[in-house]
Amino acid sequence: MLFGVIGAIGILFLISVRVDSPVAPSIEMDSAPVSEYVQQCLLEVGTQGIRDLGLSGGFMTYTHQGDEMHMEIPYYWMQGENRMPSIEIIEINLEQYIHEMLPECIGNFEGFPPGVTIEQGVMRPDVHIGTDSVELLLNFPVTITQDSAITTLTEFHTSVTIPFRYYFDTMHIFMAEQERVGNEFPVSFVTALAGERDFVYIYDQLDDNTVILTLHFEDESYTYSFGLKYDWEAEV
């Protein structure tokens, strides 16, 4: 009798545990629309940022004049000093641009149905400028809730097929010649370089010492501008 009672108690205990601790079913939801939405914004903002890099000489510094915002053109040559930014500085500048402009594109996911709740974490862009393209990575925790289903996305990635490294290397070649010749504009050199690297250039002299050099690359309709400040008045 004693064994029978113990056995019965053991069975009742096991049954009780199974009833009180059910295994929750796994419910999954389609997170693809959110993922595609973020990646499309990343592509659009990143592409515009890469084009703005060229127009602003890689620095992406802006000034406000009333309701209008204008990009400042930096000096790569300042009276004997080479101030061209490194590729690492340009990558950081693009990361900052994406961090500032991406939330405007995403718009708090307001276009999604009311039944979908989307919570956002902190954006951390990461830019890598390659030979033929610019890789854009984004660490951005996004938690999507719909009914009882919850999904979290963290990593996003897209690639922009603009050969920015090629344009940057072209500027680097020009600045190496500028350092060699010093206080003069190397017109013959840049004319020859234009034929080799497939661009046309505009030489715009603002005053007695200042030149804005604009290079327009034919392959991607890409424009790159920067300033050159000489000390020509001292030679007069």
Secondary structure, 3 states (H helix, E strand, C coil): CHHHHHHHHHHHHHHHHHHHCCCCCCCCCCCHHHHHHHHHHHHHHHHHHHHHHHHCCCCCCEEEECCEEEECCCEEEECCEECCCCHHHHHHHHHHHHHHHHHHHHHHHCCCCCCEEEEECCCEEEEEECCCCEEEEEEEEEEEEECCEEEEEEEEEEEECCCHHHHHHHHHHHHHHHHHHCCCCCHHHHHHHHHHHCEEEEEEECCCCEEEEEEEECCCCEEEEEEEECCHHHHC
